[in-house]
Amino acid sequence: MHFKLIVAFVEDNKTVAIMEAAREAGATGCTVINNARGEGIKENKTFFGLTLASQRDVVLLLVEQHLSRDILEHIGEVGEFDAKPGTGIAVVIDVEDAVGVIHQSEELGEVVEEKTMSTRNWGLVRDCMRKEVTEIDGTMDVLSALKVMKKVGVTSLIIKRRDDQDEYGLLLFSDIAKQVIAKDRAPERVNAYEIMAKPVLTVRPEMQIRYCARLFENFSISHAPVVENDKIVGIVSFYLLVLHGLMPDLSS
């Protein structure tokens, strides 16, 4: 987790409001230095040589970098920094490293994750799934299954259900590598049902891509059939999730 330091110079009668605004925007705490002195472009008015100026406080906020902009804008709005000259100023400074922030990191982890993930439109599984799904019988030998994969240009095949009470299976290139090649077995003598995954986790077409990726990670899988109304309508993989979820950023 990376942090930024927000340094705000505020009128002492607005310090409490600034602190509350920062907390509302995600800050977990702050340090206040009282009775600081500041001068703007225009010199303060004097009375018999005495400067007439309100006391200022310095508010220091160590915040997570993804929250820094919102916090800065929120305290600026509450403090009326841009609306009224001389009311205050706030700057953001990059923090190269910090210690003593483990508790804050743990507390902010879920908040930051939810904020950064929710602000991005990752899209739905329906947007990235491969709609052309090839099904084979589980009794087909692996060599024949490989020929089917080569013909249709895929690396995964759905194994058909034998009846309504059965479940779908899934055969991947990686299954063939691990269960056939690595074990020095003859592919024409191995049936698909011997090395397939069954039953398999399925996903909805309306599932968000970010949750699908999290599901894959949680259950250590890389592919999943997409099911709608008890029918397979597509298949999705890590490759497709990344291709649709992140590749557009690389071209911008």
MOKA-V671805 format. One record per backbone hydrogen bond with DSSP energy under -0.5 kcal/mol. CO is the residue of the C=O (numbers start at 0). NH is the residue of the N-H. E is the energy in kcal/mol with one decimal. If there is no record, write none. Layout:
CO/NH/E + CO/NH/E
//
This chain:
1/64/-2.5 + 2/94/-1.5 + 3/5/-0.6 + 3/62/-2.8 + 4/6/-0.6 + 4/92/-2.8 + 5/7/-0.6 + 5/60/-2.5 + 6/90/-2.3 + 7/9/-0.7 + 7/58/-3.2 + 8/88/-1.7 + 9/56/-3.2 + 10/13/-2.5 + 11/14/-0.6 + 13/17/-2.4 + 14/18/-2.5 + 15/19/-2.3 + 16/20/-2.3 + 17/21/-2.4 + 18/22/-2.0 + 19/23/-2.2 + 20/24/-1.4 + 21/26/-2.7 + 22/25/-1.2 + 30/59/-3.5 + 31/33/-0.6 + 32/57/-2.8 + 35/55/-1.3 + 41/39/-0.6 + 44/51/-2.5 + 46/49/-1.4 + 49/46/-2.7 + 50/52/-0.9 + 54/11/-2.5 + 55/35/-3.4 + 56/9/-2.7 + 56/58/-0.6 + 57/32/-3.1 + 57/59/-0.6 + 58/7/-2.6 + 58/60/-0.5 + 59/30/-2.3 + 60/5/-3.1 + 60/62/-0.8 + 62/3/-2.9 + 63/66/-1.7 + 63/67/-0.9 + 64/68/-0.5 + 66/70/-2.3 + 67/71/-2.7 + 68/72/-2.5 + 69/73/-2.3 + 70/74/-2.6 + 71/75/-1.9 + 72/76/-1.9 + 73/77/-2.3 + 74/78/-2.5 + 75/79/-0.6 + 75/80/-1.9 + 79/83/-2.0 + 83/86/-1.6 + 86/10/-0.9 + 88/8/-3.3 + 90/6/-2.6 + 92/4/-3.3 + 93/95/-0.6 + 100/104/-2.4 + 101/105/-2.3 + 102/106/-2.1 + 103/107/-2.3 + 104/108/-1.4 + 105/109/-0.5 + 107/111/-3.2 + 108/112/-2.2 + 109/113/-2.5 + 110/114/-2.1 + 111/115/-2.9 + 112/116/-2.3 + 113/117/-2.1 + 114/118/-1.4 + 115/119/-0.5 + 116/119/-0.6 + 119/121/-1.3 + 122/208/-2.5 + 123/126/-1.2 + 123/127/-0.7 + 124/127/-1.2 + 124/128/-2.1 + 128/130/-0.7 + 129/234/-1.8 + 130/132/-1.0 + 132/134/-0.5 + 133/157/-2.6 + 135/159/-2.7 + 136/139/-1.5 + 137/192/-2.5 + 139/191/-2.8 + 140/144/-2.1 + 141/145/-2.5 + 142/146/-1.7 + 143/147/-1.9 + 144/148/-2.4 + 145/149/-2.5 + 146/150/-2.1 + 147/151/-2.3 + 148/152/-1.4 + 148/153/-1.9 + 154/172/-1.9 + 156/170/-2.8 + 157/135/-2.5 + 157/159/-0.6 + 158/168/-1.8 + 162/165/-1.3 + 167/199/-0.5 + 168/158/-2.4 + 169/171/-0.5 + 169/196/-2.7 + 170/156/-2.5 + 171/175/-1.5 + 172/176/-2.2 + 173/177/-2.5 + 174/178/-3.0 + 175/179/-1.8 + 175/180/-2.0 + 176/181/-2.5 + 179/184/-2.8 + 180/183/-1.6 + 184/186/-0.6 + 185/188/-2.0 + 186/141/-1.0 + 186/142/-1.2 + 186/189/-0.9 + 189/141/-2.8 + 190/193/-1.3 + 190/194/-0.6 + 191/194/-1.1 + 191/195/-1.5 + 196/169/-2.0 + 200/224/-0.6 + 202/226/-2.3 + 203/206/-1.4 + 204/125/-2.5 + 206/124/-2.6 + 207/211/-2.0 + 208/212/-2.5 + 209/213/-1.7 + 210/214/-2.3 + 211/215/-2.4 + 212/216/-2.0 + 213/217/-2.6 + 214/218/-2.0 + 215/219/-0.5 + 215/220/-2.1 + 216/219/-0.7 + 221/237/-1.7 + 223/235/-2.5 + 224/202/-2.0 + 224/226/-0.6 + 225/232/-2.9 + 225/233/-1.0 + 227/230/-0.9 + 230/227/-2.8 + 230/232/-0.5 + 233/225/-3.1 + 234/129/-3.0 + 235/223/-2.2 + 236/240/-2.3 + 237/241/-2.6 + 238/242/-2.5 + 239/243/-2.1 + 240/244/-2.7 + 241/245/-2.6 + 241/246/-1.6 + 245/248/-1.4 + 245/249/-0.8 + 246/249/-0.9 + 246/250/-0.9 + 247/250/-0.5 + 248/251/-0.6
//
